[in-house]
Amino acid sequence: MLRDGGRFSLNDYGCGYGALATYLAQRGADVEYRGFDVSERMIDEARRLHPGCAFATRAADVEPADYTVASGVFNLRLEVDDEAWRRYALGVLDSIDGVSTRGFAFNMLTMYSDAERMRPDLYYADPAFFFDHCKRRFSRNVALLHDYDLYEFTLIVRK
C-alpha cells in the first residue's frame, strides 16, 4: 500500500483512538483514513485527535474502502466458547470483505502459543483453518504470516 505512493482509502476496523491514523500521517501516506470501533468513548477521543478523519461506531456505517485492517479485534472472547467465537469471527470477516474493494488484513492470537502463557478469556485460532477459509471464500491471493516473535499470525487477502 505505502510503497506505490498512490492514494488509497483505508478502514481501520477496531480503531480505538485512531493510533493508525497518526502512524500513517507521520509516514506521509496519501490515505483517506476511516476508523470504526464499537466503543463510543474511543471514537470520541479519535474524533478529537483526528478531526479530518471519518469515524463510526456501528459496523453498518462502515463505508467501502480500498483496504481494511483489523488488529486485535478477535482476541478477547471472555466467556464465549471457542466454536461460537469462531462463528462470530467468520461473520466479521464476511463484513470486512464486504467493505474492502482491493483487500484486507487481520491478525489473531495463534493456537501455537506457549500453553503456560495462554489465558482462558482469549481466543487462540488455528491459522490453517483461517487461511483455508480466506482462500476458499475471499480470494486466491492470500498470505499467512506466522514468522514474527508475537503469539499471533496475520492473514493478508488481496482481491
C-alpha positions, 0 to 999 in steps of 0.5 A, spaced: 500 500 500 505 505 502 510 503 497 506 505 490 505 512 493 498 512 490 492 514 494 488 509 497 482 509 502 483 505 508 478 502 514 481 501 520 476 496 523 477 496 531 480 503 531 480 505 538 483 512 538 485 512 531 493 510 533 493 508 525 491 514 523 497 518 526 502 512 524 500 513 517 500 521 517 507 521 520 509 516 514 506 521 509 501 516 506 496 519 501 490 515 505 483 517 506 483 514 513 476 511 516 476 508 523 470 504 526 470 501 533 464 499 537 466 503 543 463 510 543 468 513 548 474 511 543 471 514 537 470 520 541 477 521 543 479 519 535 474 524 533 478 529 537 485 527 535 483 526 528 478 531 526 479 530 518 478 523 519 471 519 518 469 515 524 463 510 526 461 506 531 456 501 528 459 496 523 453 498 518 456 505 517 462 502 515 463 505 508 467 501 502 474 502 502 480 500 498 483 496 504 481 494 511 485 492 517 483 489 523 488 488 529 486 485 535 479 485 534 478 477 535 482 476 541 478 477 547 472 472 547 471 472 555 466 467 556 464 465 549 466 458 547 471 457 542 466 454 536 461 460 537 467 465 537 469 462 531 462 463 528 462 470 530 469 471 527 467 468 520 461 473 520 466 479 521 470 477 516 464 476 511 463 484 513 470 486 512 470 483 505 464 486 504 467 493 505 474 492 502 474 493 494 482 491 493 483 487 500 484 486 507 488 484 513 487 481 520 491 478 525 489 473 531 492 470 537 495 463 534 493 456 537 501 455 537 502 459 543 506 457 549 500 453 553 503 456 560 502 463 557 495 462 554 489 465 558 482 462 558 478 469 556 482 469 549 481 466 543 487 462 540 485 460 532 488 455 528 491 459 522 490 453 517 483 453 518 483 461 517 487 461 511 483 455 508 477 459 509 480 466 506 482 462 500 476 458 499 471 464 500 475 471 499 480 470 494 486 466 491 491 471 493 492 470 500 498 470 505 499 467 512 504 470 516 506 466 522 514 468 522 514 474 527 516 473 535 508 475 537 503 469 539 499 471 533 499 470 525 496 475 520 492 473 514 493 478 508 487 477 502 488 481 496 482 481 491 
